[in-house]
């Protein structure tokens, strides 16, 4: 068997395994977190912002990077803010996620995860969930800024359409709801990190 044939069979087996393991274990359409009127985006629309870079347009991408640089510089001088910088990658069926949490120019926490036999989307959702959970446990912060190379995951968090990752999203929603309920000025911003994009 050639290596190409081996990869095709392995890919099919992995995809089938993921499909079968996700259908019944990751869906909860009746959870109150996803009912119209009680979703985070309905209750706290001004507390959630997502900034995506236009990687097709060089000028727009450059402007986004400039704004991101200014944001990081200003946030690192703000005692009420925390920055989470994350990166998730997959190699040889091993998903690695690394996140750094900074405040006032100091590294507060480093989170490092390795996992196998899950999809990249599951790993990215898990990483975002852990990053948010770690950031909201620090009581002195009212603004969380997450800089990630997987910005599309941020859009999934607030998408109430039916998909396979509801249990991860329920936990993220509960964490964010408790964070927003603490004070009306609490907010979270997701920023796209376009550095690795063509």
C-alpha positions in Angstrom: 0.0 0.0 0.0 1.4 3.4 -0.9 1.6 6.2 1.6 -1.0 8.2 -0.3 -3.5 5.2 -0.1 -2.7 4.8 3.6 -3.5 8.5 4.3 -6.8 8.2 2.4 -7.9 5.2 4.5 -6.7 6.8 7.7 -8.4 10.1 6.9 -11.7 8.2 6.1 -11.5 6.2 9.4 -10.7 9.4 11.4 -13.5 11.3 9.8 -16.0 8.5 10.4 -14.9 8.1 14.0 -15.3 11.9 14.6 -18.7 11.9 12.9 -20.0 9.0 14.9 -18.7 10.3 18.2 -20.1 13.8 17.7 -23.7 13.2 16.6 -25.3 12.3 19.9 -22.9 13.6 22.4 -22.6 17.2 21.4 -26.1 18.4 20.7 -28.5 20.1 23.1 -30.9 22.3 21.1 -33.3 22.9 24.0 -30.7 24.5 26.3 -31.8 27.9 27.5 -28.5 29.5 26.4 -29.7 29.1 22.8 -33.3 30.3 23.0 -34.1 33.5 21.2 -34.0 36.4 23.7 -31.8 34.6 26.2 -28.6 34.3 24.0 -25.6 36.2 25.0 -25.7 38.3 21.8 -29.3 39.2 22.6 -28.7 40.2 26.2 -25.2 41.7 26.1 -24.8 43.0 22.5 -22.5 45.9 23.4 -20.2 43.6 25.6 -19.1 41.4 22.7 -17.0 42.6 19.8 -15.3 40.6 17.0 -12.7 42.1 14.8 -11.8 40.1 11.7 -8.9 41.0 9.4 -9.6 41.2 5.6 -6.7 39.0 4.5 -7.5 39.5 0.8 -6.8 43.3 0.9 -3.3 44.2 1.9 -4.2 47.8 2.9 -7.1 46.6 5.1 -4.9 43.9 6.7 -2.2 46.5 7.4 -4.8 48.8 9.0 -6.1 46.0 11.1 -2.5 45.1 12.3 -1.9 48.8 13.1 -5.1 48.9 15.2 -4.2 45.6 16.9 -0.7 47.0 17.7 -2.2 50.1 19.3 -4.8 48.0 21.2 -2.1 45.8 22.6 0.1 48.8 23.6 -2.8 50.6 25.3 -4.2 47.5 26.9 -0.9 46.6 28.5 -1.0 49.9 30.3 -4.6 49.4 31.5 -5.0 47.7 34.9 -8.6 46.7 34.1 -7.8 44.7 31.0 -6.3 41.4 30.2 -4.9 40.1 26.9 -5.1 36.5 25.8 -2.9 35.5 22.9 -3.5 32.1 21.5 -2.5 29.7 18.8 -3.8 26.3 17.9 -2.3 23.9 15.4 -2.4 20.3 14.3 0.4 18.1 13.2 0.5 14.3 12.9 -3.0 14.1 14.4 -1.8 15.9 17.6 -3.5 19.2 18.4 -1.5 21.7 20.3 -2.9 24.9 21.8 -0.9 27.5 23.6 -2.3 30.7 25.2 -0.6 33.5 27.1 -2.5 35.8 29.4 -1.0 39.2 30.0 -1.9 42.2 32.1 0.0 45.4 32.6 3.0 44.2 30.6 3.3 41.0 32.7 2.7 37.4 31.9 0.0 36.1 34.3 -0.6 32.6 33.0 0.6 30.3 30.3 -1.9 27.6 29.2 -0.5 24.7 27.1 -2.7 21.7 25.8 -1.9 18.7 23.7 -4.6 16.3 22.6 -5.2 13.6 20.1 -8.2 12.0 18.3 -10.4 15.1 18.2 -11.1 17.5 15.4 -9.3 20.8 15.1 -12.6 22.7 15.7 -13.2 20.9 18.9 -9.7 21.6 20.1 -10.0 25.3 19.2 -13.4 25.6 21.0 -11.9 23.9 24.0 -8.9 26.3 23.9 -11.1 29.3 23.7 -13.3 27.9 26.5 -10.2 27.4 28.8 -8.8 30.9 27.9 -12.1 32.6 28.8 -12.4 30.5 32.0 -8.9 31.4 33.1 -9.3 35.1 32.3 -12.7 35.5 34.1 -11.3 33.9 37.2 -9.1 36.9 37.8 -11.5 39.3 39.6 -9.7 42.6 39.0 -10.3 42.7 35.2 -13.3 44.0 33.4 -12.1 43.8 29.8 -10.8 40.6 28.1 -9.1 40.8 24.7 -8.5 37.5 22.9 -6.1 37.6 20.0 -6.4 34.4 18.0 -5.5 32.9 14.7 -8.8 31.1 14.7 -11.2 34.0 14.7 -14.0 31.9 13.0 -14.3 30.1 16.3 -15.4 33.3 18.0 -18.2 33.6 15.4 -19.3 30.0 16.3 -19.6 30.9 20.0 -22.4 33.3 19.3 -24.1 31.4 16.4 -27.3 29.8 17.6 -27.8 27.7 14.5 -27.8 23.9 15.0 -24.3 22.4 14.9 -22.3 19.7 16.7 -20.5 21.7 19.4 -23.3 22.8 21.6 -21.9 21.4 24.9 -18.6 23.4 24.4 -20.7 26.5 23.5 -23.0 26.1 26.5 -20.0 26.1 28.9 -18.5 29.2 27.1 -21.8 31.0 27.2 -22.2 30.3 31.0 -18.7 31.6 31.7 -19.3 34.7 29.7 -22.8 35.3 31.2 -21.3 35.2 34.7 -18.6 37.6 33.7 -21.0 40.1 32.1 -23.4 39.8 35.1 -20.6 40.9 37.5 -20.6 44.4 36.1 -22.3 46.2 33.2 -19.0 47.5 31.9 -17.4 44.1 31.5 -16.6 43.2 27.9 -14.8 40.7 25.6 -13.2 41.5 22.3 -11.9 38.9 19.8 -9.2 40.1 17.4 -8.0 38.2 14.4 -4.3 37.7 14.3 -3.6 37.8 10.5 0.2 37.2 10.8 0.2 33.7 9.4 -2.2 34.4 6.6 -1.1 34.9 3.0 
